[in-house]
């Protein structure tokens, strides 16, 4: 009788777990569907026609438009953050691992971070408009680029510093395990530099809000 009861409880627990897993999967699927719908909805605004001569001089302050404006702003911020992360991985790794280019890349990065963000925006706006004429995509790219320049420099410096100060034990372990450069990057470099990268990424994301307004 005791064995029968225990098997009954086990079957009930399995059924509850199956239901909870199904509910979790359904919730994730619904969230992904909503995310894709939002991306498709927002993408229509990026390809809308744009004419500088007839562009509105002010933004509508209708409260009904605020969710759409907020979604567009968040999309710009996250796109800039993703591009900043990719740039950080490539640039910082090249500066830390290639000794010949380190003397060029690190001073160049220091010069670039000293340039005001609005200076980048004023110079590159015409370039983006030339690449994507008669479309709001050029204006959006200029805005994302301005946010990118406000986020990327400290992230790159943080990841570069984590690479050059990496303990010798990790380097010896990677050599003994005969890790390839790709394996070492994802299994050693990225995990070791993740804490400073995440911290500076949060700081950069917060600072990017100011230049989102300016752009």
C-alpha positions as CSV (number, residue, x, y, z in Angstrom):
1,X,0.0,0.0,0.0
2,X,2.8,2.4,0.9
3,X,4.5,1.7,-2.4
4,X,1.3,2.3,-4.3
5,X,0.9,5.7,-2.5
6,X,4.4,6.7,-3.3
7,X,4.1,5.8,-6.9
8,X,0.8,7.8,-7.0
9,X,2.5,10.8,-5.5
10,X,5.4,10.4,-8.0
11,X,3.0,10.3,-10.9
12,X,1.2,13.5,-9.6
13,X,4.5,15.3,-9.2
14,X,5.6,14.3,-12.7
15,X,2.2,15.6,-14.1
16,X,2.7,18.9,-12.2
17,X,6.2,19.3,-13.5
18,X,5.0,18.6,-17.0
19,X,2.3,21.2,-16.7
20,X,4.7,23.8,-15.2
21,X,7.2,23.2,-18.0
22,X,4.4,23.5,-20.6
23,X,3.3,26.8,-19.1
24,X,6.9,28.1,-19.0
25,X,7.4,27.0,-22.6
26,X,4.2,28.7,-23.7
27,X,5.1,31.9,-21.8
28,X,8.5,32.0,-23.5
29,X,7.0,31.3,-26.9
30,X,4.5,34.1,-26.4
31,X,7.2,36.5,-25.3
32,X,9.3,35.6,-28.4
33,X,6.3,36.1,-30.6
34,X,5.6,39.5,-29.1
35,X,9.3,40.5,-29.4
36,X,9.3,39.6,-33.1
37,X,6.0,41.5,-33.6
38,X,7.5,44.6,-32.0
39,X,10.6,44.3,-34.2
40,X,8.6,44.0,-37.3
41,X,6.3,46.9,-36.2
42,X,9.4,49.1,-35.4
43,X,11.2,48.2,-38.7
44,X,8.4,49.9,-40.7
45,X,9.5,53.2,-39.2
46,X,13.1,52.7,-40.2
47,X,12.3,52.3,-43.8
48,X,9.9,55.2,-44.0
49,X,10.7,57.9,-46.5
50,X,12.7,60.9,-45.3
51,X,13.1,64.3,-46.8
52,X,15.1,66.8,-44.8
53,X,13.3,69.7,-46.5
54,X,9.9,68.5,-45.4
55,X,10.8,66.8,-42.2
56,X,8.8,68.0,-39.1
57,X,10.6,70.5,-36.9
58,X,9.0,69.1,-33.7
59,X,8.0,65.8,-32.2
60,X,4.4,65.0,-31.4
61,X,3.7,65.1,-27.6
62,X,0.6,62.9,-27.9
63,X,0.7,60.4,-24.9
64,X,-0.6,57.7,-27.3
65,X,2.7,57.9,-29.1
66,X,4.9,57.5,-26.0
67,X,5.0,53.6,-26.1
68,X,6.1,53.7,-29.7
69,X,8.8,56.3,-29.0
70,X,10.0,54.4,-25.9
71,X,10.3,51.2,-28.0
72,X,12.2,53.0,-30.7
73,X,14.6,54.4,-28.1
74,X,15.2,51.1,-26.4
75,X,15.9,49.4,-29.8
76,X,18.5,52.1,-30.6
77,X,20.1,51.6,-27.2
78,X,20.3,47.8,-27.4
79,X,21.5,47.9,-31.0
80,X,24.3,50.3,-30.0
81,X,25.1,48.0,-27.0
82,X,25.4,44.9,-29.2
83,X,27.6,46.7,-31.7
84,X,29.7,48.1,-28.9
85,X,30.2,44.6,-27.5
86,X,31.3,43.1,-30.8
87,X,33.7,46.1,-31.3
88,X,35.0,45.5,-27.8
89,X,35.8,41.9,-28.4
90,X,37.6,42.5,-31.7
91,X,39.5,45.7,-30.8
92,X,40.5,44.8,-27.3
93,X,41.6,41.3,-28.3
94,X,43.7,42.7,-31.2
95,X,45.3,45.3,-28.9
96,X,46.1,42.8,-26.1
97,X,47.2,39.8,-28.2
98,X,49.0,41.5,-31.1
99,X,52.0,43.3,-29.6
100,X,52.9,45.1,-32.8
101,X,49.5,46.7,-33.1
102,X,49.1,47.5,-29.4
103,X,51.3,50.6,-29.7
104,X,48.9,51.9,-32.3
105,X,45.5,50.7,-31.2
106,X,45.6,51.8,-27.5
107,X,46.7,55.4,-28.2
108,X,44.1,55.6,-31.1
109,X,41.4,54.4,-28.7
110,X,42.5,57.1,-26.2
111,X,42.2,59.7,-28.9
112,X,38.8,58.5,-30.0
113,X,37.4,58.6,-26.5
114,X,38.5,62.2,-26.1
115,X,36.4,63.3,-29.1
116,X,33.0,64.7,-28.0
117,X,30.1,62.5,-28.9
118,X,28.3,65.3,-30.6
119,X,31.4,65.8,-32.7
120,X,31.0,62.4,-34.1
121,X,27.3,63.0,-34.8
122,X,27.9,66.2,-36.7
123,X,30.6,64.6,-38.9
124,X,28.9,61.3,-39.6
125,X,25.3,62.5,-40.1
126,X,25.9,63.5,-43.7
127,X,27.7,60.2,-44.4
128,X,24.7,58.1,-43.1
129,X,22.3,60.2,-45.1
130,X,24.4,59.6,-48.2
131,X,24.4,55.8,-47.6
132,X,20.7,55.7,-47.1
133,X,19.1,58.6,-49.0
134,X,15.4,59.3,-48.8
135,X,15.0,56.9,-45.9
136,X,14.8,57.3,-42.1
137,X,17.3,54.4,-41.9
138,X,20.1,56.9,-42.4
139,X,18.9,59.1,-39.5
140,X,18.5,56.0,-37.3
141,X,22.0,54.8,-38.1
142,X,23.4,58.2,-37.2
143,X,21.5,58.1,-33.9
144,X,22.8,54.5,-33.1
145,X,26.3,55.5,-34.1
146,X,26.2,58.5,-31.7
147,X,25.0,56.2,-28.8
148,X,27.7,53.7,-29.9
149,X,30.4,56.3,-29.5
150,X,29.1,57.1,-26.0
151,X,29.2,53.4,-24.9
152,X,32.1,51.7,-26.6
153,X,35.3,53.3,-25.3
154,X,35.2,52.4,-21.6
155,X,33.9,48.9,-22.5
156,X,36.9,48.4,-24.7
157,X,39.4,49.7,-22.2
158,X,37.8,47.5,-19.5
159,X,38.1,44.3,-21.5
160,X,41.6,45.2,-22.7
161,X,42.7,45.7,-19.2
162,X,41.3,42.4,-18.1
163,X,43.2,40.7,-20.9
164,X,46.6,42.3,-20.2
165,X,46.2,41.6,-16.4
166,X,45.2,38.0,-16.8
167,X,46.9,35.7,-14.3
168,X,49.8,33.6,-15.7
169,X,48.1,30.5,-14.3
170,X,45.3,30.9,-16.8
171,X,47.8,31.4,-19.7
172,X,49.7,28.3,-18.7
173,X,46.5,26.2,-18.4
174,X,45.4,27.3,-21.8
175,X,48.7,26.3,-23.3
176,X,48.8,22.9,-21.5
177,X,45.2,22.2,-22.7
178,X,46.3,23.2,-26.2
179,X,43.4,25.5,-26.7
180,X,43.0,27.2,-30.0
181,X,42.8,31.0,-30.1
182,X,39.0,30.7,-30.6
183,X,38.6,28.3,-27.7
184,X,40.8,30.4,-25.4
185,X,38.8,33.5,-26.2
186,X,35.4,32.0,-25.3
187,X,36.6,29.7,-22.4
188,X,39.3,31.9,-20.8
189,X,39.3,35.5,-22.0
190,X,35.5,36.2,-22.0
191,X,34.7,34.6,-18.7
192,X,37.6,36.3,-17.0
193,X,36.7,39.7,-18.4
194,X,33.0,39.4,-18.0
195,X,32.7,41.2,-14.7
196,X,34.4,44.4,-15.8
197,X,32.7,44.2,-19.1
198,X,29.2,43.8,-17.6
199,X,29.8,46.6,-15.1
200,X,31.1,49.0,-17.7
201,X,28.3,47.9,-20.1
202,X,25.7,49.0,-17.5
203,X,27.5,52.3,-17.0
204,X,27.7,52.9,-20.7
205,X,24.0,52.0,-21.2
206,X,23.1,54.6,-18.5
207,X,25.3,57.2,-20.1
208,X,23.9,56.5,-23.5
209,X,20.5,57.9,-22.5
210,X,22.0,61.4,-22.5
211,X,23.3,61.1,-26.0
212,X,20.1,59.4,-27.2
213,X,18.3,62.7,-26.3
214,X,21.0,64.7,-28.1
215,X,20.9,62.6,-31.2
